[in-house]
């Protein structure tokens, strides 16, 4: 679970506001959701450190259902304690340039993107791209994220 791994790394919970660095106890994930007309909406998913992957999945499905019913009209797009996430399951990639619509980079909000699952010999792989604010964290912290995610995946098999 990416958001669980992110929340285990203090540097991924740092943000910038008014030229000051803030440390959050935890961060949530805001993700794009594909609508039936092929446009997209944004949906926030609340991270609870004690929840299992199954509880997070169930909670996420409820959030998406509320969004599609129109019960959620305004996500906290300006929220700082968030990681922006997207999934592009139709393609695999080796590099990715993250879309930016505002000043979220200057705030230090990380962006992650998952691509489509593919087979590489006997291994199943999924592309994963991470973009961070270099003043808050660097490649070492991103490598910790990859390592923590791999450890989590290994417990599933």
NORHU-V171797 format. One record per residue. RES is the residue in one letter. PSI is psi in degrees with one decimal (* if undefined). Layout:
<<RES PSI> <RES PSI>>
This chain:
<<X 116.3> <X -44.6> <X -32.5> <X -45.2> <X -42.5> <X -42.1> <X -10.8> <X -4.0> <X 106.8> <X -38.1> <X -26.7> <X -8.3> <X 14.8> <X 140.6> <X 163.8> <X 130.3> <X 130.1> <X 42.7> <X 19.9> <X 149.0> <X 131.4> <X 140.6> <X 124.8> <X 149.5> <X -38.3> <X 160.4> <X 152.6> <X 179.6> <X 134.9> <X 126.9> <X 154.2> <X 144.2> <X 127.0> <X 126.9> <X 164.1> <X -26.9> <X 14.5> <X 13.4> <X -179.7> <X 158.1> <X 170.6> <X 140.9> <X 134.6> <X 138.3> <X 125.8> <X 127.9> <X 129.4> <X 117.4> <X -29.1> <X -5.9> <X 148.9> <X 170.9> <X -32.5> <X -39.4> <X -41.7> <X -41.2> <X -46.3> <X -43.7> <X -41.0> <X -40.9> <X -38.6> <X -42.7> <X -41.6> <X -42.1> <X -43.5> <X -42.3> <X -46.8> <X -27.3> <X -9.3> <X 14.6> <X -15.7> <X 111.7> <X -27.9> <X 110.3> <X 167.2> <X 69.2> <X -24.5> <X 0.2> <X 140.6> <X -31.3> <X 61.3> <X 155.6> <X 128.0> <X 131.4> <X 148.9> <X 160.0> <X 133.9> <X 78.0> <X -8.6> <X -14.4> <X 155.1> <X 152.5> <X 161.0> <X -8.6> <X 156.0> <X 134.9> <X 118.0> <X 135.8> <X 141.5> <X 134.3> <X -7.3> <X -141.8> <X 23.0> <X -29.5> <X -43.8> <X -19.3> <X -11.7> <X 19.3> <X 116.5> <X 154.2> <X 136.5> <X 147.7> <X 133.0> <X 141.0> <X -165.3> <X 140.4> <X 138.2> <X 161.5> <X 136.4> <X 98.5> <X -119.1> <X -3.6> <X 143.4> <X 132.5> <X 155.6> <X 127.5> <X 143.9> <X 123.2> <X 139.8> <X 132.5> <X 129.9> <X 166.3> <X 117.8> <X -19.3> <X -17.8> <X -33.7> <X 166.9> <X -164.0> <X -34.5> <X -45.5> <X -36.2> <X -38.7> <X -34.6> <X -40.1> <X -48.2> <X -42.2> <X -46.3> <X -39.2> <X -41.2> <X -41.4> <X -41.9> <X -45.4> <X -40.2> <X -29.6> <X -16.8> <X -22.1> <X *>>
